[in-house]
Amino acid sequence: MKLFFLLITLFSTVLISAQGDNQKETEPYKKRVLEATEVDYLMSYYTQDGDNAAVTGGLGTEELNDITPTIVVSIPLNDDDVLTIDASVSAYTSASSSNVNPFDGNGLANPFVESSGASGDDILTTITGTYSHSSDDRNKIWSANASVANEYDYFSIGFGGSYTMLFNEKNTEVSIKGNVFLDNWNAIYPSELRDNPAFTPFTDETRNSYSLGLGFSQILSKKMQGSIAVDIIQQEGLLSTPFQRVLFSDIADVVVQEFTLGDDVERLPDSRSKIAIGGRLHYYVNEILAIRTFYRWYVDDWGINSHTASVEIPIKISDKFTIYPSYRFYMQTAADYFEPFNEHLSTEEFYTSDFDLSDFNANQYGFGVSYTDIFTKMNLWKFGLKSIDLRFRQYERNSGLSASLFSGGLSFVMQ
């Protein structure tokens, strides 16, 4: 009898164990959204020059150099949740902004020669945190973000979120996103206007920006994917740049040394509405070649209409190396409030001589190369090198502004 009960007990234990193993085998497998911590280190160097600096009223050097190191850390919190921290430091030197006070240098004040004053360089620090959650079937993704940015005359906090839904066997994607930025200026004015009793400083130094974005993406065939995006932006508050000068044609010029003093700073409306509609079409030709195209139309209530068109052609030259030739064309109409150097009238309500708001077109030529190693054979401490990306872009505007951007990135994954 004891042997009988022992056999029954052993049989029951084996049966229960087998049922448990069978249940585990029938549970659906859920792949982690992010398998391991990833770290991206990015670096860019930007340089430009031109002859239409807004700081000196639309005429003067636009020389600027900027270097921006950035680190992005993505951390899987569990199977479904990822925390991403993005931190960057942008350090620049600017010949034009040094002329906020053109008389603090060692030589004669001249709009085409940078002053050696403290306003010629600055550091912008930005940090953004994003938390994202994916549903079990990976068809729904929501995220929340918050950011802080600080510069010598500017401070900003931002927050927002997004929601993405995939359906039709993940062939269709619909998304919505929204962001709010609350900015605060510490207004710095041109040196000759600071003690001028006729000058009226801005009374409100805040600026709020609200954006809403809608996106739709569809896989059209085995080789083609298309997407459409609509962005709506509303800005309120101080939308003028306090240290950008304006000169009036109906007021006699005052020239000190070789520098024409400003009659006022730019004055722009305290609200601005923007709408942009863009589309992408990506076509996979074969395992070597793909074509990525983009078009966007933009309009705002300041009178600017713009068109952007670009194409990038990734060419896979080996299992690990891909090159990226690209071209981008941009054109826009002038804002209602723009006039060049010394052509505004003092009777106008709003005015600016910032050539970013002028009528112009621009061409940008680019080339990049990337190295990808899915097996991460190269290691740095506990991290494997996943990819290297190097890019160069040359920008030419018909107003004379010329700019170059060198950028690169290293992507690591924790092993």
ABEGO torsion letter per residue (X at the ends): XAAAAAAAAAAAAAAAAAAAAAAAAABBBBBBABABBBBBBBBBBBBBBBABBAAAGGBEBABBBBBBBBBBBBBBABAABBBBBBBBBBBBBBAAAAAABAAABABBBBAABBBABAAABBBBBBBBBBBBBBBAAGABBBBBBBBBBBBAABBBBBBBBBBBBBBGGGABBBBBBBBBBBBBBBBBBBAAAAABAABBBBABABBBBBBBBBBBBBBABAABBBBBBBBBBBBBEBABBAABBBBBAABBBBBBEABBBBABBBBBBABBBBBBBBBBBBBBABAABBBBBBBBBBBBAAGBBBBBBBBBBBBBABAABBBBBBBBBBBBBBBAABBBBGABBAABABBBABAAABBBBBBBBBBBBBBBBAAGABBBEABBBABBBBBBBBBBBAAGBBBBBBBBBBBBBBX
